[in-house]
Amino acid sequence: MARKKNSQPSSDQQPAATPDLSEGRFFELLREVESAERQKDQAVALVRTARKRTKEEGGIDLKAFDFVRKHLSGYTEAELIGFGNSIILYAKYLRVPVFQNLQLFPVKEPSEDDKLEQAAARGQVAARRGDSAEQNPWTLDNPLGQEWARAHAETQAQMLQEGIKPLPENRGTAH
């Protein structure tokens, strides 16, 4: 049985002492943890402020915004259509009323121009999100990678002309 928070351990459950932990090292580690917690609190406050501005100034539905940002970024048109078709089909199976009258989206094979246009669009979004050029999902010997890189660079230059400071280029994955 788990013991309650703030209750004392029984005598046979005393935590083991750490004999090689000096008082100085203890306080060094304590300061590190407390500093990290302050940084986390500041980051959380920044996120809350940005989300509030997004909602108030942009009129953005935050639930839809979060869903698209977290779950749909980086998909191709065909993948999104397939995903939408699956949602509609499954909702019909579950007899969700709003979905009963929806038709499936036709899936078409994108042309080379469509693929290049999509690569450029992804490069633009990546630049606006602060992704670095190294996060190109294609190699530069691929026309899609070249188009992504061109659009990424052009968007960064346009942002600088508009006085928009680029975000730090430290995001982890391509989108």
N, C-alpha and C positions, 0 to 999 in steps of 0.2 A: 504494500500500500504506500502511495506517495505521501511524503510528509507535507504539511501545510507550509506555505510561504511564511517566513519570519519565525517559524518555530525552531527550537533548539534541537540539534541532532541528539539521539541517545548516546550514551557513553561509548557504545560499541561502534558508532558511526561517525566518530570525530574525524574531521578532514585531516589529511596528512599534511604536516608542516613541510615547507620547502626550505631546507637548511641552507641551500646555496643562494637564496634570494636575499640580497642585502637591502637595508632600508633605503639606500640611495637608488638602487635599481628599481625597487618597488615604486618610489615616487616618480622616477623617470617614466616607467610604464603607465602609471596613473595619469601623469600629465599628457602623455601621448594619446591615451584613450579619451580623456576629457577634451583635448584639442580636436580630435576627430569628431567627437559628438557635437562640439560647437560648429565645426564646418558643416556637418550633416544638417544641423538645425538651420544654418544660414542657407544652405542649398534648398532645403524644404521651403523656407520662406520665399526664396526666389521663384521656385516652381509655383507656389500658390499665387504670388503676385502676377507671374506671367499668365497663368490660367485665368485669373480674374480679368486681366486686360484682354485676353483672347475672347472671353465671353462678352465683356461689356463693350469694348471698342470694336471688336470684329463681328459681334452678333453670332458667334459660332456656337452650335450645339456641341458641348464638350463630350457627351457620350459618343456621338457620331464621329467627332474629331478624333477621339482616342481610339475608337475601333479602326478607323481607316489608317491612322498613324501606326498603330501597333500590329495590325493584322493584314492590311492590304497593300502596304508599300512594297514595291519591287515586283509585283506580279505583272505579267504581260496581259494584254487585252483578252487573249484567248483563255488564259488561266482565270481571270476575273469572271468572264462569261461562264466558264465551267463551274466556278465556285457559286455564282448566282443561280445557275441552273440547278445545282445540287440542293441549295437552300430551298428553292421553290418546290422541287420535287419532294424533299423530305417534309416540308411544311404541309404539302398536299396530303401526304401519307398520314400525317398526324391530324388532318382535318382542321388546320388552322384557317378560319374563315377568310381572312384577307387574301390568302394565297390561292384559294380555290379557283379564282377566275383569271389568275395571271398565266400568261403563256411563257414558254421557255424562250430564251433568247437564241437566235440562230448563231451557230458557231461557224465562222468562216476562217479559212487559212489566210493569215496575213501575207500581203505581198512584200517584196523586198523593200519597197518605199515605205510601207507601213512599219516594217521592222526598224528601218533607219529612223523614222519619225519617232517611234517609241524609244529608241536608244537615246535620241537627242532629248526627248522629254525627261527621261530618267537622269540624264546628265545635268539638266537644268535644276531638277528637284534636288539632286545631290549637292550641287553648288549652294543652293539656297538653304539647305539644311546644315551646311558646314562640313560636308564630307570632303576628304582630300582627293586629289586626282589619282592617288594610288588605289583608291577604292573602286575604280572602274571594274564592273563585273566581267568585262571582256578584255582580251589582250589587244594591244595596239596593232597587231598584224591582222586583226579582224576588222572589217568595215564598220561593224556595230561599235566596237571599241573606239575606233577613230571618231565616229559620230558622237559618241558619248563624251569623249575628251574635248572635242571641238565645242560642243554645247556647254560643257562644264566651264571651260575657260572663258567663253563669251559671256556666260551668265555672271561669273565672278567679276569680269571687267565691267559689265553693265551695273552691277551692284555697287562697285567702287565709284563709278560715275554718278550714281544716284545718291551717293553719300551713305550707303548702307555698309556698315563695317562687317566684314566676313566673320563668321563664328570661328572659334579655334578648330583647326583641322585635326581633330583627334577622335572622331567617331570610329567605332570598331568594325562595322560591316557595311558592305555595299547595299544599296536599296534599289 
